[in-house]
Amino acid sequence: MNIDNDQIDFNFSRPLDIQKNIDLKKAESLLENSISIENKNLLLEKHLKLLLIELFYCWYESNEQFLSLSMSKRGYNSKSRYNPNNISSYTINAVNVLRKINLIDFFPGFFDRKTKKSRLTRIRASKDLRNYFEDSLQFVDKKINHPKREFVIIRDQLKNKVEYKDNFKTHEIREILAEYNNLLSTNIIDVPTYENKFFVRSDRRKITISETSSQANLFLKKDSNNIERFDGCWWNKLDTSLINIYKNKFIINNNPTSYVDLNDFFENYLLMQLNINRLRISEDFSFTQICKIISKGLKLENYESLIKSLCLEKGNYFANNNISVKDIRLKIDSFLNKNQEISSHFFKGNSINWESVVAKIFLRLLISIVPAKIPVFLIQEKIYFPNNFQQNILKTLNEILEKEIGLAKQALKSYPCDSYNFKNKAFFSNILSRKVKCSNRYLNRISNHRLK
């Protein structure tokens, strides 16, 4: 690899989204104005439209970002329920067409013998195509999902997608998720003072603040009865370190916002599930970190797996990102010794999964409040909501917690996000004081939403 390529962050990429709506006017316009096809080929045109609209939105999110895709026929299943456009390995031909006429920068995938990992091919719009994109910004669709987009994803033990048969439960979940994703397309959550188009996690991975590629997917394990987690939105990809910094800075629709931290109920949940007296708090970790370490310990099979997991996420658990494995072991050994009531349950294949419980609670909340068009956002264990719906949200959550985890009704604690000197509650109103330095990125995003 040459020196120029060594300066490129190939990890800053997202997978090709084959569930985009390629019948959008934007897709048709991109195809008509950027490529001249001599002979009519509907199959080629379909795959070119997908690639062009994906290249456009990838660039729109950040001009540094890549699309990752397979250049192998095995990477495509045109008959999959997760492929409503029936995109096939003909994508490879379409990529080669764009490559031949210099409309993409192309970086082939390879197998890294040192890390024993394969990297998919990366593509992004070339300079010529980016120039055309600049000229075509007069309209940018935000509702860009295929009408039959799949939001319910069932996976097997190896995390491969399962071609499952529908039942009443999957239909119910899909309908509420489709409605919720429509709600997401007309509401925003953001950090007004944050300037960059992406956050950088403790592992140096960049997370784009995407306006167009955040889809709330629900992952299930084996069947519709085993909820795993929510994923697919940019805020789902933030790590513990970032959330610790920005947890009080998110706001919804430019209006006063609060959140409930479901970790407040983690101890109660464990007391009921494991019949222990209490959780001892170690001075070495924050309570959020303790909840995650306990969750890992209960789920993982052995001590070494826990150490390996923490080594991969050093920045989320330790002040020194260069902490040695030896020191990690010392800190974890100390934690296990101080908390023997709970650590005695570690590494025994316990079925307790707090992330799954959180996902179930949030899904129940969506079923209750999405029909009322109330925007709510799950960021790890925190549920964010507009202040003017606080009473409704807290009442509903109380009922859900009582039903889902057997928690007696109590006064839920909500945490206010930064006020940013709110002046009124008008939708997308000018609420920021001149004393607050609001980012240009955020102002542009608010302006774009006003125009929709």
N, C-alpha and C positions, 0 to 999 in steps of 0.2 A: 504494500500500500504506500502511495507517495506521501510527501510531507503535507500537501494541501488536504488530502483526505484525513490525515491524522488529526487535523484541527477541527474536523467535523464531528458533531455529537450524533452518532448514528442511533444512540439509545433514545434520542428525542424523536420518537415516532409513535404512530398509532396504526392499528391494523386497518386494511381496506374494509370499509363498511359496505357489504353487499346488500344491505337492506334499505339503502337510500331509495327515494322515489325518482326513478330515471325519466318519468314522464313530466317532470317539472319544466316550465318554460326555460328556466335557466340552463338545464341540461341540453335542451334542444338548441338554444342559442349558442352555447359553447361549441357544440359539434358543428353547426352550420358556419360559424365565423372563424374557427381556428383550424379546420381540416377540410381539405378537398379530396373527396373519394371518387375516383374515376368510375368504377363499376358499383352499382347498387348492391349492397351486402347488408341485409338487415341484422344479421347476427353480429357482424363486426360493429355496426353502428350502435347496437345496444351496449356492447361491452366498452366501446369508446365513450359513450355518454356517461356510463358509470365512472370510468377512470377520470374523465375530465371534470365531472362535478365533484368527485372526491378530491382531486388535485386542487380544485378551486377552494373548497372549504378547508382543506388542510392548510393551504397558504393563507386563507383568511384568518384562521386561528393564530398562526405564527409562520412567518416566512422562513423560519429555521427548522420547521418540523417536517418530518418525512412520513410517507405512507409505507408500511411494510406489507408485502404480499408474497405469495408463493409463485415460483416459476416452475412448479412441478404439477403434472396432471393430478397427482394424488392429493393436492391441496384443495380440490374443488369437488363439491357434490351438488350438482344442479337440481337434484330431486329432493334435497333436504327441506324440511319444514322451516328451517332458519334461512332459507334462500328464496324469498318470494319472487325475485327477478329471474330465477333459474340461471344465475350466472355460472358459467362453466369454465373449463380449462382454456376456452377460447380467449380468456383474459390474457393469456400469454401472447397470443397473436396480436392483440390490441396494444399491449405494452410495447411489443417490438415495432409496431407501426409508429407509435409516438416517439420511440427512441430513434427510429430511422430518420424522421423529419425534425429531429432536435427540439421536441417540445417537452422533453423530460430530462432531468439529471438522473442517471441510472447507476446504482451501486449494487453489484451482484452479491447474493448471499454466500456464506461459506461456513465451514465447520471449523471451530476454534479447537485445535488439538490440545491446547494448554488447559482451557476451562471445560473441555468436553461438551461444549454447547454449540448448537447451530444457530446461525443468524439468517433470517429471511432477507430477501432482496429489498432494498430501499429505493423509492423513487420520490421525486418532487418536481414541481413545475420548473422548467428552464427559464432563463432570463426572458426569452421571447414570449413564452406563455405567460409569465408573470406580468409583462408589460400589457398584454391583452387583458389579463385579470384586472389590472388597475383601471383600465378604460371601461370595464363592464360592471363597476361597483354601483351603478345607479339603482340596481335592485338586488337584494340578497334575501332569498327565502329563508325563513326560520323554521317553518313546518316542512321538514324535508324527509320525513319517514315514509316508507312504502305503506299504503293503506293496510296491508296484511303483515306488517312488521311483527316479529315474534319477540315479546318481552318476557315470556316465561321460559326459562332455560333449565332443562333437567340434565344432570351430568351423572356419569357412572363413577366408580371408585377411582379411576384414573383421570377424572375430570374431563373426559370426552363427552361431547354433547350426545344426548340420547334422542332418537327419533320416536318419541312416545305417542301413544294414542290419547286423544282428548277425553276428558270426563267432565262432569259438572263443575268440579273444583277448579280445573285448569281454565275452563271457560270463564268462571267467575273472576279468577285472579287476572286473567288477560284483559277482561273488560275494564276492571278498575285501574290496571296499569296503563292501558291505552288512554283512558280519561285523565289519569295523573300526568302522563307525558304530554298530553295536549295542554294541561295546566302549566307544566314546566316551560313550555314554549312561549307562554305569555307572561311569565313572572321570572324575576331574577333574584339570585342571592349573590352577594359580592362584598368585597372589602373596599369601600370608597377611596381610601387613602393609598391603596396598592397600585403602583404604576405599571409594572411589567405585565406582559400578556401571559406569563406562566409563573408558577411557584417552583421553588427548588427544594426537594426533600433532603433529608439528612443523608440519603444514599446517593445524592447528586442527580437523581432523576428529575426531569422537568415535567410539570403538570400544567397543561394549557388550561386557561380559564375559558373554556369553550362555550360559545353561544349556540353552536349548531350540532355538536356531536355528543351531547350529554343525553343519554337515554337511560331511564330508570329500569334496569332489568332485575328480575328476581331469580336467583339461582336456587335450584332444588336438587337434592341428592337422591338418586334412584327413582323416586316417584313424587307425586304431588303432595304427599304427607310430610315430607322432610325438608322444611325450609332451611336454607343455608345462610344466605345473605343477600343484601341489595348491592348492586354494582352498576357501572356503566356511565355514571355522571362524574364530572371532573372533581367534585368535592368528595366522592368516594375514594379517590386515589391519594388524597392528602394523608400524610403520616402523623403519628402522635406528636412529634416535635413541632410541626407546623400548626397543628390544631391547638396546641398549648399556647402558642404565640398569638394566634388570631381568633381564638374562640369567642372573645367578647367584641370582635370588630366586624363580624358579618351582619349585614342588614338585608332585609327583603323588601323589594320594590321601593327602595329609597324612603322607607318608613320605619318608625320605632319597632324594634325587634327584640325578642327574648328567646330563651331556650330552656329546655328541661334536660338534665343530665341523667340518663337511665342508670349510670354507674352508681348513683345515689342509692339504688335499690339492689345492687349486686350483693352486698353483705346479707340483706334480708333473704334474698333468693338462695344463697348458699346455706344459710342457717336452716331453711326449710328442706333443702334437698339433701344435705349431708348430716343434719342433726348435730351441728357443732355449736359451741357457746357464742363465740364471737371471732371477728377477724382482728388480729393484732397488727397494728400499723408500724411498719419498719421505717426508721428515719432515713434510710438510704434511698427510698423511692417515693414518688408522689402517689396519691391514691389511685389515679388513673393507671399509672405504671403497674401498681400492685394488682389491680383488677386484670390487667392484660397478662402479667406473669402467672397469676393463678389460673387464668383461662388456658394458657399454654400448658402449664403443668398438668392440669386435669385432662387435657386432650391428647398430649404427646405420650409416647410409649415409654420413654426412658430419659434419664438425666442428660445424657449426651445430646439427645435431640433438642432439649431445652437450651443447652449451652450453644449449640450450633445456630438455633433460631435467633438467640440474643446477639450472637456475633454478627449475624447478617443485618441486624437493626441497631447497631451500637448507638447511633445518634438519637434514637428514641428512648433509650434507657440510661445512658451514662453521659455525664457532662463532658468527658474526654472521649472524642470520637476515635482516638487512637489507643484506647484502653486495650491492654493485652488480654489474651484468653485466660491467662493465669489469674489476673485481677478480677475478670468476670466471674470465674469459678469461686473466688474468695467471697465476692459480694453475694452471689446466689447461695453459696453454702451458709453464709450468715443469715440470709433471709429465710432459708428453709429451717434452720435451727430455731430462729425466733418465732416462727409460725408453724410449729409442729402439728397443731390441731388441724390445719388445712393441708399442710405439706404431706401429711401422712396419707392423703388421698391422691397424691400425685403419681403419675406413671403406672396407673392400674387400668388403663383403657376405659376410664369413666366416660359415660355418655353425655355428661353435662357440657353444653356448648352455649356460652353466654351470647356470642355473636348471633347464633340462631334465635335465641330468645328475643334479642333486640329486634331482629328482622320480623319476627312474628308480631311483636307489639306494634311496630311501625305499619305493617300491613293491615292490622286491625284498625289502626288510626286512619289509614287511607280509605278503607271501606266506609268508615263513619263520616269522614269530613270532605273527601274529594267531591262527592255530589253537590256539596254546598260551595264548591269553587274556592275553598280555603287553601292557600299555598303553604305547605310544610316541607321541611327539608331535613333529612337524616344525614348527619356528619359524624361518622363512627357511632358513639353512643349518645350523641346529643341531637335533640329534635328542636329545630328552630321554627318559629312561627311569628306572624305579625302581632304586635301588642293588642290591637283592637279585637283579636279573636282569642285572647288569652283565657278568658273565663270558659269559653266553649272547649278549647283544647284541654285545659286542665281537668275539667269535668269528665270529658271522654277518656282521657288517659287514666284517670282514677278508676273508672269502670273496667277498662282493659286490664290494668295491673291486678285488680281484684280477681278477674276471671282467668287471666293467663298464668299468673304465678302465685295466686292465692294470697295476695297482699291485701291486708285490711285497709279500708279507705282511710286516708290521712291527708293532711294538707301538703300538696305537692309544692316543692320549692322551684321557682323559676328564676333564672338569672338574666338580668337586663344586659343587652349589648350596648356599646357606646352610643351616646345620644346624638352626636354630630350636630348638636344645637338645632334640633327639629323646631320648625316654626308652625307647621300645620300638617294635616294628614291627607292632603290632596294627593291622589295617585301620581307618582313620579313628579312630585312638586319640587320646587327649589328649596330644599330643606337645609342645605349646608351653609353654615356661616362663613363669612370671608376669612375668619380666623382659622378655619380648617382647610388644610391644603388637600383638595380633592384631586385625584389623578386624572390626567387627560383621557387615559384609557377608560376609566369609569364614566366620565362625562359623555364620552362618545357612545358608550354602551347604553346609557340612559337615553341619550338623544335618539339612537336607533330604535329603541323600544317605543318612544313617543310616536314615531312615524308609522308604527304598525297598526 
